[in-house]
Amino acid sequence: MRNEIICIGGYTGSGKDTIADIVANKLNFKRIKFSFKDVARELNIPLMEYQKYVERDLTIDKKFDEKILKEAKGKCVISTWLSPWYIKNAILKVFLEASEEERARRIAKRDKMKFKEALRHVNERDMHNRGRYLALYKIDICDKSVFDLIINTEKFSPEQSAEIIIAAYKAKVNK
């Protein structure tokens, strides 16, 4: 089986996981998802507390990334901050974007927090992740030059965004 990997990146609250789930389901692809959000939930600590812990021990990032690289085979969809940069053989790399305010509204609704708290959370996560990835890998997550496709998820629903990704994937496969 040849690799047909779709990498979906984007900032906090852009819709990475939601849209990746839909794409994987519709294409019947394996879904690869490892996130600090999940680990923090398992440890029953706030995500930003775990983020600060990870900043003190950068080996945690490397372990996550190694795990993803091992899983990234065959037909799969990966939604992480960094996979578009380090999964070199991805058939399609997609960046999802939305304004800070929209992303904060989504986070506030999802995580049941006040808008101002969610806005602070979005800004902190984006800033912390950017700094960490620059220090660890020399990757600037603000550099969108690695992406094949950029979707404004404020303009398209998750289902519409998934359909755009699927159409782009099929166009690449049938080249």
C-alpha positions as CSV (number, residue, x, y, z in Angstrom):
1,M,0.0,0.0,0.0
2,R,1.4,3.4,-0.9
3,N,1.4,6.3,1.5
4,E,-1.4,8.8,1.0
5,I,-1.0,11.0,4.0
6,I,-3.1,14.1,4.5
7,C,-1.7,16.6,7.1
8,I,-3.9,19.2,8.5
9,G,-2.4,22.0,10.5
10,G,-3.7,25.3,12.0
11,Y,-3.7,27.4,15.1
12,T,-5.7,26.7,18.3
13,G,-9.4,26.4,17.6
14,S,-9.1,26.4,13.8
15,G,-11.0,23.1,13.4
16,K,-8.1,20.7,12.9
17,D,-9.5,17.7,14.8
18,T,-13.1,18.2,13.7
19,I,-12.3,18.5,10.1
20,A,-9.7,15.8,10.1
21,D,-12.2,13.4,11.7
22,I,-14.7,14.1,8.9
23,V,-12.0,13.7,6.1
24,A,-10.7,10.4,7.6
25,N,-14.3,9.1,8.0
26,K,-15.3,10.0,4.4
27,L,-12.2,8.6,2.8
28,N,-12.1,5.6,5.2
29,F,-8.5,6.6,6.2
30,K,-6.8,5.8,9.4
31,R,-7.0,8.8,11.8
32,I,-3.8,9.7,13.6
33,K,-4.3,12.1,16.6
34,F,-2.0,12.6,19.5
35,S,-2.4,15.8,21.4
36,F,-1.4,17.6,24.6
37,K,-5.1,18.3,25.1
38,D,-5.7,14.5,25.5
39,V,-2.7,14.0,27.8
40,A,-3.8,17.0,30.0
41,R,-7.3,15.5,30.2
42,E,-5.9,12.1,31.2
43,L,-3.7,13.7,33.9
44,N,-6.7,15.8,35.0
45,I,-4.7,19.1,34.8
46,P,-5.4,22.2,32.8
47,L,-4.0,22.2,29.3
48,M,-1.9,25.4,29.8
49,E,-0.4,23.9,33.0
50,Y,0.7,20.9,30.9
51,Q,1.9,23.2,28.1
52,K,4.2,25.0,30.7
53,Y,5.5,21.6,31.9
54,V,6.3,20.6,28.3
55,E,8.2,23.8,27.8
56,R,10.5,22.8,30.6
57,D,11.0,19.3,29.1
58,L,11.3,19.5,25.3
59,T,11.8,15.7,25.0
60,I,8.0,15.3,25.4
61,D,7.5,17.0,22.1
62,K,10.1,14.8,20.4
63,K,8.4,11.7,21.8
64,F,5.0,12.8,20.5
65,D,6.5,13.5,17.1
66,E,8.4,10.2,16.9
67,K,5.1,8.4,17.7
68,I,3.3,10.2,14.9
69,L,6.1,9.4,12.5
70,K,5.9,5.7,13.3
71,E,2.1,5.8,12.7
72,A,2.2,7.9,9.5
73,K,2.0,5.1,7.0
74,G,-0.6,4.1,4.4
75,K,-3.7,6.1,4.0
76,C,-4.1,8.4,6.9
77,V,-5.1,11.8,8.1
78,I,-3.0,13.6,10.7
79,S,-4.0,16.8,12.5
80,T,-1.1,18.2,14.5
81,W,0.6,21.5,14.7
82,L,3.9,20.2,13.2
83,S,3.1,17.3,10.9
84,P,2.9,19.5,7.8
85,W,6.6,20.3,8.3
86,Y,8.0,16.9,9.2
87,I,5.9,14.5,7.3
88,K,7.8,14.9,4.1
89,N,5.9,12.4,2.0
90,A,2.4,13.8,2.7
91,I,0.3,13.9,-0.4
92,L,-1.6,17.0,0.8
93,K,-0.8,19.6,3.4
94,V,-3.7,21.8,4.5
95,F,-3.7,24.9,6.8
96,L,-6.9,25.9,8.5
97,E,-7.3,29.4,9.5
98,A,-9.8,31.6,11.3
99,S,-9.6,34.9,13.2
100,E,-8.5,34.9,16.9
101,E,-12.0,36.0,17.9
102,E,-13.7,33.1,16.0
103,R,-11.2,30.6,17.4
104,A,-11.8,32.0,20.9
105,R,-15.6,31.7,20.4
106,R,-15.1,28.0,19.4
107,I,-12.8,27.3,22.4
108,A,-15.2,29.1,24.8
109,K,-18.1,26.9,23.6
110,R,-16.2,23.7,23.5
111,D,-14.4,24.1,26.8
112,K,-17.2,26.0,28.5
113,M,-15.2,29.1,29.4
114,K,-15.8,32.8,29.1
115,F,-14.9,34.5,25.9
116,K,-12.1,36.6,27.4
117,E,-10.6,33.6,29.0
118,A,-10.8,31.7,25.8
119,L,-9.2,34.5,23.9
120,R,-6.3,34.6,26.3
121,H,-6.0,30.8,26.0
122,V,-5.9,31.0,22.2
123,N,-3.2,33.7,22.3
124,E,-1.1,31.9,24.9
125,R,-1.2,28.5,23.2
126,D,-0.3,30.0,19.8
127,M,2.5,32.0,21.3
128,H,3.8,29.1,23.5
129,N,3.7,26.6,20.6
130,R,5.4,29.0,18.2
131,G,8.2,29.7,20.6
132,R,8.6,26.0,21.5
133,Y,8.7,24.8,17.9
134,L,11.2,27.6,16.9
135,A,13.5,26.6,19.8
136,L,13.1,22.8,19.3
137,Y,13.0,22.4,15.5
138,K,13.6,25.9,14.0
139,I,10.0,25.6,12.6
140,D,8.0,28.8,12.4
141,I,4.3,27.7,12.5
142,C,3.4,31.1,11.0
143,D,5.2,30.2,7.8
144,K,2.5,28.9,5.5
145,S,4.8,28.2,2.5
146,V,4.7,24.4,3.1
147,F,1.0,24.1,2.6
148,D,-0.8,23.1,-0.6
149,L,-4.1,24.5,0.5
150,I,-5.3,27.1,3.0
151,I,-8.9,27.1,4.1
152,N,-10.6,29.9,6.0
153,T,-12.9,27.9,8.4
154,E,-14.9,31.0,9.2
155,K,-16.2,31.0,5.6
156,F,-16.8,27.2,5.3
157,S,-18.5,24.8,7.7
158,P,-16.5,21.7,8.9
159,E,-18.3,19.6,6.3
160,Q,-17.6,22.0,3.5
161,S,-14.0,22.3,4.6
162,A,-13.7,18.5,4.6
163,E,-15.2,18.4,1.1
164,I,-12.6,20.9,-0.2
165,I,-9.8,18.8,1.3
166,I,-11.2,15.6,-0.2
167,A,-11.5,17.3,-3.7
168,A,-7.9,18.5,-3.4
169,Y,-6.7,15.1,-2.3
170,K,-8.5,13.4,-5.3
171,A,-7.1,16.0,-7.7
172,K,-3.6,15.2,-6.4
173,V,-4.1,11.4,-6.6
174,N,-5.5,11.5,-10.1
175,K,-2.8,13.8,-11.5
